Amino acid sequence: MDILEINKALSNKTRLEILQWLKEPEKHFEPHQDLGHFNDGVCVQHIRKKMGLSQSTISHYLSLMQNVDLVIPTRHGKWTYYKRNENTINRYVSKITMEL
């Protein structure tokens, strides 16, 4: 785990907000009509719509977070859903707590 790389991913207000929304997706997003649950996370399109940014920007942000294991992607047909990687987040918090 690279704390500095995770810190870089979290240093953007929008990326941090996305990660916060994914913590409790049922509070921040409408239920998925296509899946009917949030078990696999939230569709990129729903995140894009809520954030009001372009598809390419949201995809780039999610890719950066995926590269440091903060989110886990799951494909359903042509759509990608993202959820938080709680294991990585918990390890990150523990490491920060121990080292600082």
A tleap script that builds the chain and sets N, CA, C and O, in Angstrom:
source leaprc.protein.ff14SB
mol = sequence {
  NMET ASP ILE LEU GLU ILE ASN LYS ALA LEU
  SER ASN LYS THR ARG LEU GLU ILE LEU GLN
  TRP LEU LYS GLU PRO GLU LYS HIE PHE GLU
  PRO HIE GLN ASP LEU GLY HIE PHE ASN ASP
  GLY VAL CYS VAL GLN HIE ILE ARG LYS LYS
  MET GLY LEU SER GLN SER THR ILE SER HIE
  TYR LEU SER LEU MET GLN ASN VAL ASP LEU
  VAL ILE PRO THR ARG HIE GLY LYS TRP THR
  TYR TYR LYS ARG ASN GLU ASN THR ILE ASN
  ARG TYR VAL SER LYS ILE THR MET GLU CLEU
}
set mol.1.N position { 0.848 -1.175 0.000 }
set mol.1.CA position { 0.000 0.000 0.000 }
set mol.1.C position { 0.892 1.235 0.000 }
set mol.1.O position { 1.813 1.353 0.808 }
set mol.2.N position { 0.606 2.142 -0.907 }
set mol.2.CA position { 1.375 3.374 -1.021 }
set mol.2.C position { 0.536 4.534 -0.493 }
set mol.2.O position { -0.360 5.030 -1.178 }
set mol.3.N position { 0.833 4.952 0.715 }
set mol.3.CA position { 0.067 6.017 1.366 }
set mol.3.C position { 0.093 7.299 0.540 }
set mol.3.O position { -0.925 7.980 0.418 }
set mol.4.N position { 1.240 7.627 -0.023 }
set mol.4.CA position { 1.332 8.861 -0.803 }
set mol.4.C position { 0.429 8.827 -2.030 }
set mol.4.O position { -0.208 9.829 -2.354 }
set mol.5.N position { 0.368 7.693 -2.712 }
set mol.5.CA position { -0.501 7.582 -3.888 }
set mol.5.C position { -1.976 7.668 -3.487 }
set mol.5.O position { -2.776 8.287 -4.188 }
set mol.6.N position { -2.330 7.055 -2.373 }
set mol.6.CA position { -3.713 7.162 -1.891 }
set mol.6.C position { -4.009 8.604 -1.504 }
set mol.6.O position { -5.086 9.119 -1.806 }
set mol.7.N position { -3.062 9.258 -0.839 }
set mol.7.CA position { -3.255 10.667 -0.481 }
set mol.7.C position { -3.480 11.522 -1.722 }
set mol.7.O position { -4.313 12.429 -1.707 }
set mol.8.N position { -2.746 11.242 -2.795 }
set mol.8.CA position { -2.942 11.979 -4.047 }
set mol.8.C position { -4.354 11.773 -4.583 }
set mol.8.O position { -5.003 12.719 -5.028 }
set mol.9.N position { -4.824 10.528 -4.536 }
set mol.9.CA position { -6.177 10.229 -5.027 }
set mol.9.C position { -7.234 10.936 -4.189 }
set mol.9.O position { -8.267 11.356 -4.710 }
set mol.10.N position { -6.976 11.065 -2.901 }
set mol.10.CA position { -7.945 11.688 -1.995 }
set mol.10.C position { -7.810 13.210 -1.929 }
set mol.10.O position { -8.623 13.877 -1.289 }
set mol.11.N position { -6.791 13.761 -2.586 }
set mol.11.CA position { -6.543 15.198 -2.497 }
set mol.11.C position { -7.458 16.031 -3.384 }
set mol.11.O position { -7.383 17.259 -3.375 }
set mol.12.N position { -8.308 15.378 -4.137 }
set mol.12.CA position { -9.241 16.066 -5.014 }
set mol.12.C position { -10.625 16.031 -4.367 }
set mol.12.O position { -11.119 14.959 -4.017 }
set mol.13.N position { -11.243 17.183 -4.208 }
set mol.13.CA position { -12.541 17.282 -3.529 }
set mol.13.C position { -13.608 16.394 -4.181 }
set mol.13.O position { -14.401 15.762 -3.482 }
set mol.14.N position { -13.628 16.349 -5.493 }
set mol.14.CA position { -14.626 15.554 -6.209 }
set mol.14.C position { -14.415 14.063 -5.965 }
set mol.14.O position { -15.376 13.336 -5.712 }
set mol.15.N position { -13.176 13.604 -6.038 }
set mol.15.CA position { -12.903 12.186 -5.795 }
set mol.15.C position { -13.248 11.808 -4.363 }
set mol.15.O position { -13.802 10.737 -4.115 }
set mol.16.N position { -12.925 12.680 -3.428 }
set mol.16.CA position { -13.257 12.428 -2.030 }
set mol.16.C position { -14.773 12.362 -1.840 }
set mol.16.O position { -15.274 11.514 -1.102 }
set mol.17.N position { -15.487 13.246 -2.500 }
set mol.17.CA position { -16.951 13.253 -2.402 }
set mol.17.C position { -17.551 11.968 -2.993 }
set mol.17.O position { -18.486 11.403 -2.426 }
set mol.18.N position { -17.024 11.517 -4.108 }
set mol.18.CA position { -17.495 10.257 -4.703 }
set mol.18.C position { -17.301 9.113 -3.721 }
set mol.18.O position { -18.206 8.303 -3.519 }
set mol.19.N position { -16.136 9.046 -3.116 }
set mol.19.CA position { -15.852 7.989 -2.148 }
set mol.19.C position { -16.798 8.080 -0.946 }
set mol.19.O position { -17.232 7.058 -0.417 }
set mol.20.N position { -17.111 9.292 -0.524 }
set mol.20.CA position { -18.057 9.472 0.576 }
set mol.20.C position { -19.458 9.006 0.168 }
set mol.20.O position { -20.140 8.345 0.950 }
set mol.21.N position { -19.885 9.340 -1.036 }
set mol.21.CA position { -21.197 8.898 -1.519 }
set mol.21.C position { -21.272 7.380 -1.591 }
set mol.21.O position { -22.302 6.788 -1.270 }
set mol.22.N position { -20.173 6.749 -2.014 }
set mol.22.CA position { -20.171 5.297 -2.155 }
set mol.22.C position { -20.206 4.579 -0.806 }
set mol.22.O position { -20.480 3.381 -0.746 }
set mol.23.N position { -19.932 5.299 0.258 }
set mol.23.CA position { -19.998 4.690 1.585 }
set mol.23.C position { -21.431 4.288 1.922 }
set mol.23.O position { -21.666 3.236 2.516 }
set mol.24.N position { -22.387 5.136 1.538 }
set mol.24.CA position { -23.801 4.856 1.762 }
set mol.24.C position { -24.579 5.206 0.486 }
set mol.24.O position { -25.286 6.213 0.438 }
set mol.25.N position { -24.443 4.374 -0.531 }
set mol.25.CA position { -25.047 4.723 -1.828 }
set mol.25.C position { -26.567 4.880 -1.780 }
set mol.25.O position { -27.134 5.668 -2.538 }
set mol.26.N position { -27.223 4.140 -0.898 }
set mol.26.CA position { -28.682 4.238 -0.826 }
set mol.26.C position { -29.144 5.616 -0.362 }
set mol.26.O position { -30.291 5.986 -0.614 }
set mol.27.N position { -28.293 6.379 0.302 }
set mol.27.CA position { -28.632 7.732 0.739 }
set mol.27.C position { -28.377 8.771 -0.344 }
set mol.27.O position { -28.945 9.863 -0.300 }
set mol.28.N position { -27.533 8.446 -1.313 }
set mol.28.CA position { -27.095 9.443 -2.284 }
set mol.28.C position { -27.542 9.178 -3.719 }
set mol.28.O position { -27.441 10.057 -4.574 }
set mol.29.N position { -28.035 7.970 -3.983 }
set mol.29.CA position { -28.422 7.611 -5.344 }
set mol.29.C position { -29.783 6.928 -5.331 }
set mol.29.O position { -30.167 6.282 -4.357 }
set mol.30.N position { -30.493 7.087 -6.428 }
set mol.30.CA position { -31.755 6.374 -6.610 }
set mol.30.C position { -31.452 4.884 -6.762 }
set mol.30.O position { -30.389 4.517 -7.264 }
set mol.31.N position { -32.375 4.026 -6.334 }
set mol.31.CA position { -32.143 2.583 -6.533 }
set mol.31.C position { -31.969 2.273 -8.018 }
set mol.31.O position { -32.643 2.852 -8.870 }
set mol.32.N position { -31.069 1.366 -8.308 }
set mol.32.CA position { -30.811 0.978 -9.691 }
set mol.32.C position { -31.997 0.183 -10.233 }
set mol.32.O position { -32.372 -0.856 -9.690 }
set mol.33.N position { -32.573 0.696 -11.309 }
set mol.33.CA position { -33.670 -0.026 -11.929 }
set mol.33.C position { -33.173 -1.288 -12.608 }
set mol.33.O position { -33.892 -2.285 -12.682 }
set mol.34.N position { -31.933 -1.245 -13.107 }
set mol.34.CA position { -31.405 -2.386 -13.839 }
set mol.34.C position { -30.966 -3.517 -12.914 }
set mol.34.O position { -31.134 -4.684 -13.267 }
set mol.35.N position { -30.405 -3.210 -11.733 }
set mol.35.CA position { -29.955 -4.259 -10.822 }
set mol.35.C position { -30.875 -4.420 -9.612 }
set mol.35.O position { -31.067 -5.529 -9.113 }
set mol.36.N position { -31.436 -3.315 -9.148 }
set mol.36.CA position { -32.317 -3.372 -7.990 }
set mol.36.C position { -31.582 -3.422 -6.656 }
set mol.36.O position { -32.207 -3.635 -5.617 }
set mol.37.N position { -30.268 -3.230 -6.667 }
set mol.37.CA position { -29.481 -3.243 -5.417 }
set mol.37.C position { -28.175 -2.484 -5.636 }
set mol.37.O position { -27.833 -2.122 -6.761 }
set mol.38.N position { -27.456 -2.253 -4.542 }
set mol.38.CA position { -26.161 -1.583 -4.609 }
set mol.38.C position { -25.020 -2.532 -4.271 }
set mol.38.O position { -23.915 -2.073 -3.980 }
set mol.39.N position { -25.252 -3.833 -4.300 }
set mol.39.CA position { -24.230 -4.808 -3.920 }
set mol.39.C position { -22.950 -4.656 -4.745 }
set mol.39.O position { -21.851 -4.861 -4.230 }
set mol.40.N position { -23.089 -4.304 -6.003 }
set mol.40.CA position { -21.929 -4.141 -6.879 }
set mol.40.C position { -21.511 -2.681 -7.002 }
set mol.40.O position { -20.633 -2.349 -7.799 }
set mol.41.N position { -22.133 -1.817 -6.222 }
set mol.41.CA position { -21.786 -0.405 -6.244 }
set mol.41.C position { -22.765 0.421 -7.047 }
set mol.41.O position { -23.943 0.084 -7.172 }
set mol.42.N position { -22.249 1.513 -7.589 }
set mol.42.CA position { -23.054 2.499 -8.306 }
set mol.42.C position { -22.521 2.625 -9.726 }
set mol.42.O position { -21.311 2.658 -9.948 }
set mol.43.N position { -23.432 2.695 -10.676 }
set mol.43.CA position { -23.071 2.832 -12.084 }
set mol.43.C position { -22.384 4.181 -12.323 }
set mol.43.O position { -22.770 5.204 -11.757 }
set mol.44.N position { -21.368 4.154 -13.167 }
set mol.44.CA position { -20.648 5.381 -13.521 }
set mol.44.C position { -21.620 6.465 -13.983 }
set mol.44.O position { -21.440 7.637 -13.655 }
set mol.45.N position { -22.639 6.086 -14.736 }
set mol.45.CA position { -23.594 7.070 -15.253 }
set mol.45.C position { -24.334 7.788 -14.129 }
set mol.45.O position { -24.601 8.985 -14.233 }
set mol.46.N position { -24.665 7.077 -13.066 }
set mol.46.CA position { -25.355 7.693 -11.928 }
set mol.46.C position { -24.416 8.654 -11.191 }
set mol.46.O position { -24.840 9.719 -10.741 }
set mol.47.N position { -23.163 8.279 -11.072 }
set mol.47.CA position { -22.173 9.149 -10.431 }
set mol.47.C position { -21.976 10.405 -11.277 }
set mol.47.O position { -21.955 11.519 -10.755 }
set mol.48.N position { -21.834 10.211 -12.587 }
set mol.48.CA position { -21.659 11.331 -13.515 }
set mol.48.C position { -22.830 12.299 -13.432 }
set mol.48.O position { -22.645 13.514 -13.365 }
set mol.49.N position { -24.028 11.748 -13.438 }
set mol.49.CA position { -25.230 12.586 -13.402 }
set mol.49.C position { -25.290 13.393 -12.107 }
set mol.49.O position { -25.580 14.589 -12.137 }
set mol.50.N position { -25.022 12.760 -10.990 }
set mol.50.CA position { -25.077 13.445 -9.701 }
set mol.50.C position { -23.986 14.508 -9.604 }
set mol.50.O position { -24.224 15.590 -9.067 }
set mol.51.N position { -22.807 14.213 -10.111 }
set mol.51.CA position { -21.686 15.133 -10.014 }
set mol.51.C position { -21.792 16.263 -11.034 }
set mol.51.O position { -21.286 17.362 -10.806 }
set mol.52.N position { -22.455 15.986 -12.167 }
set mol.52.CA position { -22.611 17.013 -13.192 }
set mol.52.C position { -21.354 17.257 -14.014 }
set mol.52.O position { -21.184 18.328 -14.596 }
set mol.53.N position { -20.475 16.262 -14.061 }
set mol.53.CA position { -19.249 16.362 -14.847 }
set mol.53.C position { -19.323 15.419 -16.042 }
set mol.53.O position { -20.227 14.589 -16.135 }
set mol.54.N position { -18.375 15.552 -16.944 }
set mol.54.CA position { -18.378 14.715 -18.143 }
set mol.54.C position { -18.061 13.258 -17.800 }
set mol.54.O position { -17.466 12.954 -16.766 }
set mol.55.N position { -18.479 12.376 -18.698 }
set mol.55.CA position { -18.204 10.943 -18.555 }
set mol.55.C position { -16.703 10.700 -18.457 }
set mol.55.O position { -16.254 9.905 -17.632 }
set mol.56.N position { -15.928 11.381 -19.296 }
set mol.56.CA position { -14.484 11.149 -19.311 }
set mol.56.C position { -13.833 11.594 -18.000 }
set mol.56.O position { -12.905 10.940 -17.523 }
set mol.57.N position { -14.299 12.683 -17.418 }
set mol.57.CA position { -13.740 13.163 -16.146 }
set mol.57.C position { -14.045 12.182 -15.030 }
set mol.57.O position { -13.155 11.825 -14.258 }
set mol.58.N position { -15.299 11.740 -14.933 }
set mol.58.CA position { -15.680 10.791 -13.886 }
set mol.58.C position { -14.929 9.475 -14.067 }
set mol.58.O position { -14.443 8.899 -13.093 }
set mol.59.N position { -14.832 9.000 -15.298 }
set mol.59.CA position { -14.092 7.762 -15.560 }
set mol.59.C position { -12.627 7.901 -15.160 }
set mol.59.O position { -12.041 6.973 -14.602 }
set mol.60.N position { -12.041 9.051 -15.443 }
set mol.60.CA position { -10.647 9.299 -15.059 }
set mol.60.C position { -10.504 9.285 -13.534 }
set mol.60.O position { -9.581 8.665 -13.007 }
set mol.61.N position { -11.399 9.954 -12.832 }
set mol.61.CA position { -11.352 9.984 -11.374 }
set mol.61.C position { -11.498 8.581 -10.787 }
set mol.61.O position { -10.764 8.208 -9.871 }
set mol.62.N position { -12.433 7.818 -11.308 }
set mol.62.CA position { -12.636 6.463 -10.800 }
set mol.62.C position { -11.435 5.573 -11.125 }
set mol.62.O position { -11.064 4.709 -10.330 }
set mol.63.N position { -10.840 5.782 -12.276 }
set mol.63.CA position { -9.646 5.019 -12.647 }
set mol.63.C position { -8.490 5.312 -11.687 }
set mol.63.O position { -7.775 4.397 -11.277 }
set mol.64.N position { -8.308 6.573 -11.332 }
set mol.64.CA position { -7.264 6.936 -10.376 }
set mol.64.C position { -7.498 6.256 -9.027 }
set mol.64.O position { -6.561 5.764 -8.398 }
set mol.65.N position { -8.754 6.236 -8.593 }
set mol.65.CA position { -9.072 5.595 -7.317 }
set mol.65.C position { -8.941 4.079 -7.419 }
set mol.65.O position { -8.543 3.425 -6.455 }
set mol.66.N position { -9.269 3.524 -8.564 }
set mol.66.CA position { -9.115 2.081 -8.774 }
set mol.66.C position { -7.639 1.691 -8.760 }
set mol.66.O position { -7.284 0.637 -8.231 }
set mol.67.N position { -6.784 2.521 -9.330 }
set mol.67.CA position { -5.356 2.225 -9.396 }
set mol.67.C position { -4.705 2.107 -8.025 }
set mol.67.O position { -3.675 1.447 -7.887 }
set mol.68.N position { -5.290 2.736 -7.009 }
set mol.68.CA position { -4.761 2.624 -5.641 }
set mol.68.C position { -5.686 1.769 -4.764 }
set mol.68.O position { -5.589 1.798 -3.537 }
set mol.69.N position { -6.573 1.017 -5.401 }
set mol.69.CA position { -7.462 0.053 -4.747 }
set mol.69.C position { -8.484 0.671 -3.788 }
set mol.69.O position { -8.936 0.005 -2.857 }
set mol.70.N position { -8.848 1.926 -4.005 }
set mol.70.CA position { -9.886 2.524 -3.168 }
set mol.70.C position { -11.284 2.106 -3.601 }
set mol.70.O position { -12.215 2.110 -2.796 }
set mol.71.N position { -11.430 1.744 -4.874 }
set mol.71.CA position { -12.724 1.295 -5.391 }
set mol.71.C position { -12.542 -0.002 -6.168 }
set mol.71.O position { -11.461 -0.311 -6.669 }
set mol.72.N position { -13.641 -0.749 -6.251 }
set mol.72.CA position { -13.659 -2.022 -6.967 }
set mol.72.C position { -14.693 -1.912 -8.099 }
set mol.72.O position { -15.862 -1.625 -7.843 }
set mol.73.N position { -14.263 -2.140 -9.346 }
set mol.73.CA position { -15.214 -2.095 -10.455 }
set mol.73.C position { -15.854 -3.466 -10.691 }
set mol.73.O position { -15.229 -4.506 -10.477 }
set mol.74.N position { -17.094 -3.443 -11.131 }
set mol.74.CA position { -17.795 -4.654 -11.549 }
set mol.74.C position { -18.544 -4.334 -12.828 }
set mol.74.O position { -19.291 -3.357 -12.885 }
set mol.75.N position { -18.350 -5.149 -13.854 }
set mol.75.CA position { -19.037 -4.938 -15.136 }
set mol.75.C position { -20.359 -5.692 -15.154 }
set mol.75.O position { -20.452 -6.839 -14.716 }
set mol.76.N position { -21.374 -5.015 -15.673 }
set mol.76.CA position { -22.664 -5.625 -15.976 }
set mol.76.C position { -23.004 -5.188 -17.392 }
set mol.76.O position { -23.481 -4.075 -17.612 }
set mol.77.N position { -22.758 -6.067 -18.341 }
set mol.77.CA position { -22.962 -5.705 -19.741 }
set mol.77.C position { -22.003 -4.598 -20.123 }
set mol.77.O position { -20.791 -4.726 -19.950 }
set mol.78.N position { -22.547 -3.512 -20.641 }
set mol.78.CA position { -21.689 -2.394 -21.037 }
set mol.78.C position { -21.470 -1.384 -19.918 }
set mol.78.O position { -20.755 -0.401 -20.112 }
set mol.79.N position { -22.067 -1.602 -18.760 }
set mol.79.CA position { -21.979 -0.653 -17.663 }
set mol.79.C position { -20.998 -1.127 -16.599 }
set mol.79.O position { -20.899 -2.321 -16.315 }
set mol.80.N position { -20.274 -0.174 -16.014 }
set mol.80.CA position { -19.359 -0.477 -14.917 }
set mol.80.C position { -19.901 0.156 -13.648 }
set mol.80.O position { -20.306 1.319 -13.631 }
set mol.81.N position { -19.897 -0.632 -12.597 }
set mol.81.CA position { -20.352 -0.203 -11.276 }
set mol.81.C position { -19.150 -0.154 -10.348 }
set mol.81.O position { -18.249 -0.988 -10.440 }
set mol.82.N position { -19.142 0.822 -9.459 }
set mol.82.CA position { -18.027 0.971 -8.529 }
set mol.82.C position { -18.524 0.967 -7.098 }
set mol.82.O position { -19.545 1.569 -6.766 }
set mol.83.N position { -17.761 0.263 -6.250 }
set mol.83.CA position { -18.019 0.309 -4.817 }
set mol.83.C position { -16.687 0.515 -4.114 }
set mol.83.O position { -15.617 0.288 -4.678 }
set mol.84.N position { -16.788 0.952 -2.871 }
set mol.84.CA position { -15.580 1.184 -2.077 }
set mol.84.C position { -14.882 -0.127 -1.749 }
set mol.84.O position { -15.529 -1.156 -1.559 }
set mol.85.N position { -13.580 -0.080 -1.687 }
set mol.85.CA position { -12.808 -1.228 -1.234 }
set mol.85.C position { -12.525 -0.993 0.253 }
set mol.85.O position { -11.532 -0.367 0.623 }
set mol.86.N position { -13.415 -1.506 1.082 }
set mol.86.CA position { -13.331 -1.259 2.523 }
set mol.86.C position { -12.046 -1.817 3.125 }
set mol.86.O position { -11.523 -1.246 4.083 }
set mol.87.N position { -11.524 -2.921 2.586 }
set mol.87.CA position { -10.264 -3.478 3.096 }
set mol.87.C position { -9.126 -2.482 2.936 }
set mol.87.O position { -8.371 -2.243 3.879 }
set mol.88.N position { -8.999 -1.907 1.765 }
set mol.88.CA position { -7.936 -0.932 1.527 }
set mol.88.C position { -8.139 0.312 2.381 }
set mol.88.O position { -7.181 0.829 2.956 }
set mol.89.N position { -9.355 0.790 2.467 }
set mol.89.CA position { -9.633 1.991 3.260 }
set mol.89.C position { -9.290 1.746 4.728 }
set mol.89.O position { -8.685 2.604 5.371 }
set mol.90.N position { -9.667 0.595 5.260 }
set mol.90.CA position { -9.363 0.286 6.660 }
set mol.90.C position { -7.858 0.152 6.893 }
set mol.90.O position { -7.345 0.621 7.909 }
set mol.91.N position { -7.154 -0.480 5.964 }
set mol.91.CA position { -5.694 -0.604 6.087 }
set mol.91.C position { -5.020 0.767 6.010 }
set mol.91.O position { -4.067 1.040 6.739 }
set mol.92.N position { -5.518 1.619 5.128 }
set mol.92.CA position { -4.998 2.974 4.981 }
set mol.92.C position { -5.163 3.753 6.293 }
set mol.92.O position { -4.214 4.373 6.776 }
set mol.93.N position { -6.357 3.718 6.857 }
set mol.93.CA position { -6.626 4.422 8.111 }
set mol.93.C position { -5.735 3.872 9.236 }
set mol.93.O position { -5.187 4.641 10.026 }
set mol.94.N position { -5.595 2.576 9.305 }
set mol.94.CA position { -4.739 1.963 10.332 }
set mol.94.C position { -3.285 2.383 10.174 }
set mol.94.O position { -2.607 2.701 11.151 }
set mol.95.N position { -2.815 2.379 8.927 }
set mol.95.CA position { -1.420 2.747 8.678 }
set mol.95.C position { -1.171 4.204 9.026 }
set mol.95.O position { -0.146 4.535 9.621 }
set mol.96.N position { -2.095 5.070 8.663 }
set mol.96.CA position { -1.988 6.500 8.993 }
set mol.96.C position { -1.962 6.658 10.517 }
set mol.96.O position { -1.148 7.408 11.056 }
set mol.97.N position { -2.850 5.954 11.197 }
set mol.97.CA position { -2.929 6.037 12.653 }
set mol.97.C position { -1.618 5.584 13.303 }
set mol.97.O position { -1.142 6.215 14.246 }
set mol.98.N position { -1.045 4.510 12.808 }
set mol.98.CA position { 0.203 3.995 13.378 }
set mol.98.C position { 1.383 4.888 13.083 }
set mol.98.O position { 2.254 5.061 13.936 }
set mol.99.N position { 1.434 5.463 11.889 }
set mol.99.CA position { 2.623 6.202 11.477 }
set mol.99.C position { 2.596 7.670 11.849 }
set mol.99.O position { 3.647 8.307 11.926 }
set mol.100.N position { 1.419 8.214 12.079 }
set mol.100.CA position { 1.359 9.631 12.448 }
set mol.100.C position { 1.127 9.743 13.917 }
set mol.100.O position { 1.042 10.852 14.446 }
savepdb mol mol.pdb
quit
